[in-house]
Amino acid sequence: MSSTCYCGSELEFETCCGAIIAGQRKAEAALTLMKSRYSAYCVAASDYLMATTHPSQRVHFDKASIEQWAKESEWKGLKIISTHKGTSEDTQGEVVFQAFFRDEAHKNRVHYEHSFFVKEQNQWFYLSGKILTPNRNEPCPCGSGKKYKKCCGV
């Protein structure tokens, strides 16, 4: 059964991020890798998430914890805030994004991150990320209309 891709492309998952996760094609840009990694969380593809993390950084990640978080969360959507470099001609790229999810306690959450990517031997890798936190009095990025402190910031 076909479904729309989790990354928001409106393409079928199997031909969009699913093909990248399955190894049928490579992510051609940092943004494509970021979107496929979000989709991998949606389907709890922890092997793919580990494989697309730069080898120098894998020691900082635990596959079982990644899989547990992915399975316990209900993934609601992805919003790309900005990108810098990361095209097929580049060797570095950055993506700022918000991933919306409901946690195991059924609370709406937003994972807000500035991610850094590198390309080595024609393959993109997630290198690191900086968690961003909105000002507590700003509107919540989840779109609820509430202030961050009264919504996802609790």
Backbone bond lengths (Angstrom), bond angles and torsions (degrees), N, CA, C in turn:
res aa  C-N    CA-C-N  psi(-1)  N-CA   C-N-CA  omega(-1)  CA-C   N-CA-C  phi
1 M - - - 1.433 - - 1.534 109.18 -
2 S 1.294 117.30 128.34 1.453 122.99 -178.59 1.524 110.84 -82.33
3 S 1.316 114.34 147.86 1.456 119.73 174.96 1.519 108.86 -142.43
4 T 1.319 115.26 156.69 1.456 120.73 178.72 1.526 108.85 -68.10
5 C 1.301 116.30 142.84 1.462 120.95 -177.21 1.526 110.99 -63.57
6 Y 1.303 114.89 143.26 1.463 122.51 -179.35 1.525 112.51 -64.77
7 C 1.332 117.17 -24.45 1.468 120.88 -175.04 1.523 112.94 -73.20
8 G 1.328 116.93 -10.14 1.457 120.49 178.35 1.512 114.43 93.91
9 S 1.310 117.98 9.52 1.467 121.25 -176.87 1.527 113.83 -73.26
10 E 1.313 117.96 -18.29 1.460 125.14 -174.47 1.529 112.85 72.98
11 L 1.342 117.36 5.34 1.463 121.85 171.85 1.526 107.86 -87.22
12 E 1.327 116.35 166.15 1.461 119.47 176.00 1.527 108.93 -69.72
13 F 1.325 116.30 140.97 1.459 121.69 -179.95 1.527 111.25 -53.18
14 E 1.322 117.24 -44.43 1.470 121.67 -175.45 1.527 112.64 -61.56
15 T 1.324 118.05 -30.29 1.463 120.42 -179.02 1.527 112.60 -99.99
16 C 1.305 116.98 -9.02 1.471 121.36 -179.70 1.535 107.69 -102.88
17 C 1.291 117.65 -110.84 1.466 121.40 -177.11 1.526 112.91 -67.72
18 G 1.311 117.26 -29.72 1.464 120.27 178.78 1.517 112.23 -58.71
19 A 1.332 117.04 -39.23 1.471 121.11 178.97 1.527 111.00 -66.87
20 I 1.317 117.10 -34.41 1.468 120.82 178.48 1.528 109.48 -72.10
21 I 1.317 116.93 -46.13 1.466 121.39 179.43 1.530 110.42 -60.63
22 A 1.325 117.25 -38.11 1.465 121.82 -179.44 1.530 113.02 -78.16
23 G 1.331 117.55 -5.16 1.458 120.77 179.01 1.520 114.61 81.98
24 Q 1.337 117.59 13.35 1.460 121.15 179.87 1.515 112.01 -77.07
25 R 1.333 116.73 -22.80 1.466 121.95 174.04 1.519 108.33 -155.27
26 K 1.336 115.69 160.93 1.459 121.12 -178.78 1.523 110.22 -94.50
27 A 1.306 115.12 155.74 1.466 120.75 171.25 1.516 106.72 -72.23
28 E 1.334 116.86 122.72 1.462 120.96 -174.88 1.519 113.63 -87.42
29 A 1.332 117.26 -6.91 1.462 121.30 -178.83 1.531 108.96 -151.06
30 A 1.331 115.21 162.66 1.468 120.09 178.87 1.530 111.03 -59.15
31 L 1.330 116.60 -41.71 1.464 119.92 179.55 1.526 111.27 -62.90
32 T 1.304 117.04 -40.56 1.470 120.95 178.72 1.526 110.20 -62.86
33 L 1.334 116.40 -42.08 1.464 119.47 177.82 1.527 110.10 -64.09
34 M 1.333 116.80 -43.23 1.461 119.87 -179.74 1.524 110.86 -60.01
35 K 1.331 116.76 -45.15 1.465 120.43 179.57 1.531 111.02 -63.86
36 S 1.331 116.94 -40.12 1.469 119.63 179.76 1.527 110.45 -68.01
37 R 1.314 117.34 -33.37 1.466 120.04 177.30 1.533 110.44 -68.66
38 Y 1.334 117.76 -39.42 1.463 119.61 174.82 1.541 109.19 -59.99
39 S 1.322 116.29 -46.84 1.468 120.03 179.35 1.527 111.11 -61.81
40 A 1.328 116.64 -34.47 1.465 120.32 178.14 1.529 110.76 -64.88
41 Y 1.320 117.67 -35.65 1.466 119.51 173.95 1.526 109.94 -64.34
42 C 1.316 117.05 -38.64 1.473 121.06 -179.11 1.525 112.28 -62.31
43 V 1.338 116.50 -32.99 1.467 120.37 -178.91 1.528 111.98 -107.99
44 A 1.335 116.85 10.96 1.465 123.78 178.61 1.527 112.32 54.24
45 A 1.328 116.58 46.69 1.472 122.27 178.54 1.527 109.28 -90.36
46 S 1.320 115.67 72.00 1.466 121.17 -174.36 1.523 112.85 -65.79
47 D 1.318 118.67 -31.34 1.472 120.46 176.74 1.528 110.35 -61.48
48 Y 1.320 116.63 -43.60 1.469 121.10 178.51 1.520 110.40 -64.81
49 L 1.304 117.53 -42.63 1.466 120.90 -179.91 1.528 110.73 -61.65
50 M 1.305 117.35 -41.28 1.467 120.16 177.25 1.532 110.74 -68.38
51 A 1.317 117.54 -42.83 1.474 121.41 -177.73 1.520 112.28 -65.25
52 T 1.327 117.86 -29.26 1.465 120.75 -178.26 1.523 112.40 -96.01
53 T 1.316 116.95 3.59 1.463 121.75 170.17 1.523 106.42 -86.40
54 H 1.317 117.19 135.68 1.464 120.79 -178.15 1.535 109.32 -54.77
55 P 1.342 117.64 135.58 1.466 120.25 -177.79 1.532 114.00 -51.92
56 S 1.324 117.92 -33.59 1.469 120.69 -179.99 1.532 112.69 -68.83
57 Q 1.319 117.51 -15.90 1.465 121.96 -176.07 1.522 113.68 -107.88
58 R 1.323 118.12 -9.54 1.470 120.58 -174.37 1.518 113.21 -61.26
59 V 1.314 117.40 -28.59 1.454 121.23 -179.95 1.530 111.23 -62.18
60 H 1.330 117.51 -22.63 1.465 122.15 -178.84 1.534 113.06 -86.10
61 F 1.325 117.00 -1.95 1.462 121.28 -176.38 1.518 110.44 -121.00
62 D 1.302 115.83 145.68 1.456 122.34 179.41 1.530 108.28 -116.43
63 K 1.311 116.12 116.23 1.470 121.16 -176.52 1.530 111.85 -56.71
64 A 1.310 117.99 -42.91 1.470 120.77 -178.79 1.530 111.03 -64.18
65 S 1.321 117.97 -39.69 1.467 121.27 178.46 1.520 111.60 -67.20
66 I 1.325 115.93 -40.36 1.467 120.78 177.24 1.526 109.52 -60.25
67 E 1.318 115.56 -48.24 1.466 120.28 -178.83 1.522 111.57 -63.42
68 Q 1.317 116.95 -40.68 1.458 120.51 179.29 1.524 110.74 -63.16
69 W 1.353 117.80 -47.18 1.458 121.13 179.57 1.522 110.48 -61.87
70 A 1.326 116.35 -42.09 1.462 120.61 180.00 1.528 111.47 -61.20
71 K 1.320 116.57 -43.65 1.466 120.99 -177.76 1.522 112.99 -74.56
72 E 1.331 117.25 -32.84 1.467 120.51 -178.04 1.526 112.78 -79.77
73 S 1.333 116.15 -14.42 1.460 120.39 -177.60 1.518 110.74 -99.46
74 E 1.306 115.19 146.46 1.460 121.17 173.59 1.529 105.90 -105.22
75 W 1.324 115.82 108.04 1.452 122.52 -172.90 1.515 109.92 -79.37
76 K 1.340 115.72 125.39 1.461 122.21 -171.19 1.518 114.98 -106.24
77 G 1.337 118.36 -21.74 1.452 118.80 -179.66 1.513 112.44 161.31
78 L 1.307 114.28 167.57 1.452 122.86 -176.63 1.520 108.64 -130.83
79 K 1.326 115.83 134.83 1.463 121.16 176.70 1.529 107.51 -127.31
80 I 1.333 115.53 121.38 1.457 120.68 176.73 1.522 107.30 -87.14
81 I 1.327 116.45 123.31 1.461 122.16 -179.51 1.525 110.10 -88.81
82 S 1.333 116.65 -47.62 1.463 120.29 179.33 1.519 110.49 -162.33
83 T 1.326 114.56 161.40 1.465 121.72 174.37 1.526 107.88 -134.67
84 H 1.308 115.71 153.55 1.459 121.23 175.61 1.520 107.01 -141.48
85 K 1.317 115.53 122.42 1.475 122.17 -176.41 1.527 108.92 55.31
86 G 1.326 116.99 -152.94 1.459 120.16 177.19 1.514 114.70 86.37
87 T 1.354 118.12 14.94 1.464 120.34 177.58 1.523 109.57 -80.40
88 S 1.303 116.46 177.94 1.467 120.40 -179.48 1.526 112.26 -62.97
89 E 1.341 118.36 -22.02 1.459 121.68 179.19 1.527 112.74 -86.79
90 D 1.333 118.10 -15.81 1.458 122.73 -176.48 1.523 112.19 -88.37
91 T 1.331 115.63 165.07 1.466 121.26 173.45 1.525 111.54 -115.36
92 Q 1.333 116.49 -3.96 1.458 121.60 176.65 1.523 108.61 -139.32
93 G 1.309 116.07 151.95 1.455 120.22 176.82 1.517 111.05 -157.47
94 E 1.324 114.74 160.98 1.460 121.39 179.33 1.526 109.10 -134.81
95 V 1.310 115.72 144.17 1.462 121.85 176.43 1.528 108.04 -138.38
96 V 1.326 115.95 128.47 1.457 121.11 172.09 1.526 106.05 -104.72
97 F 1.319 116.56 128.48 1.462 120.26 -175.13 1.522 111.23 -146.31
98 Q 1.322 113.48 165.70 1.456 121.90 171.61 1.526 107.00 -127.54
99 A 1.315 115.61 127.58 1.465 122.23 175.61 1.532 107.18 -110.78
100 F 1.303 116.01 123.18 1.462 121.97 -177.24 1.518 109.11 -98.20
101 F 1.330 115.93 134.08 1.457 119.67 -179.52 1.515 110.07 -153.97
102 R 1.305 115.30 163.44 1.462 122.77 173.50 1.527 105.78 -110.58
103 D 1.318 116.35 126.75 1.465 120.07 -176.16 1.527 111.90 -81.32
104 E 1.340 115.31 -178.05 1.464 120.81 -176.47 1.519 112.26 -64.72
105 A 1.340 117.52 -19.50 1.469 121.82 177.06 1.531 111.13 -92.15
106 H 1.327 116.25 9.70 1.467 124.05 178.91 1.521 113.07 65.02
107 K 1.344 116.26 29.98 1.462 121.46 176.27 1.529 108.59 -101.24
108 N 1.328 115.68 135.97 1.460 119.95 176.09 1.521 109.17 -69.68
109 R 1.325 115.41 135.78 1.464 121.96 -178.23 1.524 109.45 -135.58
110 V 1.326 114.79 160.45 1.460 122.01 174.86 1.519 107.76 -130.90
111 H 1.321 115.78 123.26 1.465 121.01 172.32 1.527 105.50 -95.67
112 Y 1.317 116.87 112.21 1.469 124.30 -173.27 1.523 106.13 -113.81
113 E 1.344 116.96 116.43 1.463 119.98 -170.83 1.517 112.56 -142.02
114 H 1.317 115.30 146.40 1.465 124.01 169.39 1.520 104.67 -106.62
115 S 1.339 116.47 106.76 1.461 122.24 -174.61 1.516 111.53 -100.91
116 F 1.324 114.72 147.59 1.458 122.51 178.94 1.526 109.16 -118.93
117 F 1.332 115.44 135.23 1.455 122.53 -176.30 1.524 110.20 -127.67
118 V 1.331 116.08 151.35 1.461 121.67 174.24 1.521 108.64 -132.26
119 K 1.330 114.70 151.28 1.465 120.22 176.25 1.520 107.91 -114.66
120 E 1.316 115.45 124.78 1.455 122.55 177.73 1.518 108.52 -132.44
121 Q 1.320 115.75 134.67 1.464 121.94 -179.75 1.526 111.02 48.75
122 N 1.334 114.32 45.80 1.465 123.30 176.20 1.536 114.03 64.36
123 Q 1.320 117.34 23.56 1.463 121.08 177.37 1.523 109.38 -131.36
124 W 1.351 115.79 132.39 1.454 121.62 177.64 1.522 110.23 -83.08
125 F 1.348 115.65 142.37 1.460 122.94 176.61 1.527 109.65 -132.25
126 Y 1.320 116.01 146.63 1.462 122.32 168.50 1.519 105.97 -75.37
127 L 1.329 117.12 125.63 1.463 121.03 -179.02 1.533 111.54 -99.36
128 S 1.328 116.38 -50.48 1.463 119.41 -179.42 1.524 108.92 -166.22
129 G 1.308 114.71 171.81 1.455 119.91 178.66 1.510 111.18 -149.20
130 K 1.309 114.43 148.50 1.458 120.87 176.52 1.526 107.32 -114.10
131 I 1.323 116.02 120.47 1.461 120.88 178.76 1.525 108.48 -70.86
132 L 1.311 116.10 130.08 1.461 122.10 178.79 1.525 108.82 -106.25
133 T 1.304 116.42 142.28 1.460 121.43 178.38 1.513 108.65 -124.63
134 P 1.323 117.52 122.70 1.462 119.22 176.34 1.532 110.26 -63.40
135 N 1.305 116.35 156.25 1.458 121.32 172.33 1.520 107.65 -59.09
136 R 1.296 117.78 138.60 1.468 121.60 -174.95 1.523 114.08 -59.66
137 N 1.331 117.98 -22.72 1.464 120.99 -179.91 1.528 113.47 -98.00
138 E 1.337 117.32 0.86 1.461 120.81 176.77 1.525 109.64 -78.74
139 P 1.331 116.68 159.12 1.468 118.72 174.09 1.524 110.05 -60.09
140 C 1.302 117.20 141.65 1.458 121.23 -179.29 1.527 109.60 -65.43
141 P 1.327 117.48 135.23 1.457 119.79 -179.65 1.526 114.10 -66.98
142 C 1.327 118.18 -10.99 1.465 119.68 179.42 1.519 112.53 -74.02
143 G 1.366 116.72 -12.12 1.459 120.11 178.02 1.512 114.80 89.21
144 S 1.322 117.68 12.26 1.465 121.15 -177.63 1.525 113.39 -70.53
145 G 1.344 115.96 -21.93 1.451 120.31 -175.19 1.521 112.54 91.04
146 K 1.327 116.99 -8.05 1.463 121.57 178.45 1.529 109.03 -88.02
147 K 1.333 115.88 163.67 1.458 120.29 172.15 1.535 107.78 -69.96
148 Y 1.328 115.11 150.93 1.465 120.86 -178.41 1.543 111.17 -53.88
149 K 1.345 117.35 -42.79 1.463 121.25 -177.09 1.530 112.64 -63.78
150 K 1.324 117.92 -23.67 1.464 121.85 -178.36 1.527 112.53 -99.33
151 C 1.321 116.00 1.20 1.463 119.18 -175.88 1.527 109.89 -126.02
152 C 1.328 116.66 -107.21 1.471 121.05 -175.50 1.515 112.96 -74.13
153 G 1.331 118.45 -12.94 1.451 121.90 -179.53 1.521 114.39 -82.62
154 V 1.328 117.04 -0.84 1.473 119.69 -179.73 1.490 111.53 -86.63
